[in-house]
Amino acid sequence: MSACIEVKNLTFSYSGGATALRDVSIEVSAGEVFVIAGRSGSGKTTLCHILCGVIPHALKGDLTGKITVADIDPRDVGLPQTALRAGMVFQDADSQIICTAVEDELAFALENLCMPPDEISLRVDELLKKFRLDELRYTNPARLSGGQKKLLTISAVLAPSPPILILDEPMSGLDSEGRDMVRTAIEAQRDLGRTVVIVEHDLNLVTFADKWLLLDDGLVTAFGAPSEILENENLLKETGVWV
């Protein structure tokens, strides 16, 4: 399988701040589910912001190394163009929802891309059906459950069909039903050939992933199949992840 994400010798320091990532090298194939784990402050979200172009286009700093995301270097194109290749769902769903009806939220990005109205309607209908939000079409997102809100933000980010989906702790704060909803949605994206990147503290929630990356103070401590990493119990404890 071809590499959908390739990072070599990536180092990043925020402007006026400490180094957040140090000599990170990873390769993720198209259609893989890839988990980034580590204690708070280890560089997980920073890496995601680099992959989706938030860094360096919105957040500034010193960024070096090779970065390829769906055949482009995010540094060479604008943030909007990178977002069409790698869409990111933030940890707090409420902070990302801006419309007062579910169908409007799904249509928002497509409207901003100036797609024809008929095509927008078709794509919104498809998303409502795929994510089982049909009966909530006209509902105010504020009235949704935590799991439903997360599904809404995921489906809204996927509306323009980016080949990469980035999720920052997608199951954080959800009950078991909400977690199951999100996990099912993630596995469905893998079945469609979409690459999914997940930031997670609790590795018990993401044993279905193809690869895990463990970060500690910006350094890679492990990268590979979950079954291999789980064999090193001391490393897991030292990295500060939950198993």
Secondary structure as the mmCIF struct_conf table of DSSP 4:
data_model
#
loop_
_struct_conf.conf_type_id
_struct_conf.id
_struct_conf.beg_label_comp_id
_struct_conf.beg_label_asym_id
_struct_conf.beg_label_seq_id
_struct_conf.end_label_comp_id
_struct_conf.end_label_asym_id
_struct_conf.end_label_seq_id
STRN STRN1 ALA A 3 TYR A 14
TURN_TY1_P TURN_TY1_P1 SER A 15 GLY A 16
BEND BEND1 GLY A 17 GLY A 17
STRN STRN2 THR A 19 SER A 29
TURN_TY1_P TURN_TY1_P2 ALA A 30 GLY A 31
STRN STRN3 VAL A 33 ALA A 37
BEND BEND2 ARG A 39 ARG A 39
TURN_TY1_P TURN_TY1_P3 SER A 40 GLY A 41
BEND BEND3 SER A 42 GLY A 43
HELX_RH_AL_P HELX_RH_AL_P1 LYS A 44 LEU A 51
TURN_TY1_P TURN_TY1_P4 CYS A 52 GLY A 53
HELX_RH_AL_P HELX_RH_AL_P2 VAL A 54 HIS A 57
TURN_TY1_P TURN_TY1_P5 ALA A 58 ALA A 58
BEND BEND4 LEU A 59 LEU A 59
STRN STRN4 GLY A 61 VAL A 69
TURN_TY1_P TURN_TY1_P6 ALA A 70 ASP A 71
STRN STRN5 ILE A 72 ILE A 72
TURN_TY1_P TURN_TY1_P7 PRO A 74 ASP A 76
BEND BEND5 VAL A 77 VAL A 77
HELX_RH_AL_P HELX_RH_AL_P3 LEU A 79 ALA A 83
TURN_TY1_P TURN_TY1_P8 LEU A 84 ARG A 85
STRN STRN6 ALA A 86 VAL A 89
BEND BEND6 GLN A 91 GLN A 91
HELX_RH_3T_P HELX_RH_3T_P1 ALA A 93 SER A 95
TURN_TY1_P TURN_TY1_P9 GLN A 96 GLN A 96
BEND BEND7 THR A 100 ALA A 101
HELX_RH_AL_P HELX_RH_AL_P4 VAL A 102 ASN A 112
TURN_TY1_P TURN_TY1_P10 LEU A 113 CYS A 114
HELX_RH_AL_P HELX_RH_AL_P5 PRO A 117 LYS A 130
TURN_TY1_P TURN_TY1_P11 PHE A 131 ARG A 132
HELX_RH_3T_P HELX_RH_3T_P2 ASP A 134 LEU A 136
TURN_TY1_P TURN_TY1_P12 ARG A 137 TYR A 138
BEND BEND8 THR A 139 THR A 139
HELX_RH_3T_P HELX_RH_3T_P3 PRO A 141 ARG A 143
BEND BEND9 LEU A 144 LEU A 144
HELX_RH_AL_P HELX_RH_AL_P6 GLY A 146 LEU A 158
TURN_TY1_P TURN_TY1_P13 ALA A 159 PRO A 160
BEND BEND10 PRO A 163 PRO A 163
STRN STRN7 ILE A 164 ASP A 168
BEND BEND11 GLU A 169 GLU A 169
TURN_TY1_P TURN_TY1_P14 PRO A 170 GLY A 173
HELX_RH_AL_P HELX_RH_AL_P7 SER A 176 ASP A 191
TURN_TY1_P TURN_TY1_P15 LEU A 192 GLY A 193
STRN STRN8 THR A 195 VAL A 199
BEND BEND12 HIS A 201 HIS A 201
STRN STRN9 ASP A 202 ASP A 202
HELX_RH_3T_P HELX_RH_3T_P4 LEU A 203 VAL A 206
TURN_TY1_P TURN_TY1_P16 THR A 207 PHE A 208
BEND BEND13 ASP A 210 ASP A 210
STRN STRN10 LYS A 211 ASP A 216
TURN_TY1_P TURN_TY1_P17 ASP A 217 GLY A 218
STRN STRN11 LEU A 219 GLY A 224
HELX_RH_AL_P HELX_RH_AL_P8 PRO A 226 ILE A 229
TURN_TY1_P TURN_TY1_P18 LEU A 230 GLU A 231
HELX_RH_AL_P HELX_RH_AL_P9 GLU A 233 THR A 239
TURN_TY1_P TURN_TY1_P19 GLY A 240 GLY A 240
STRN STRN12 TRP A 242 TRP A 242
#
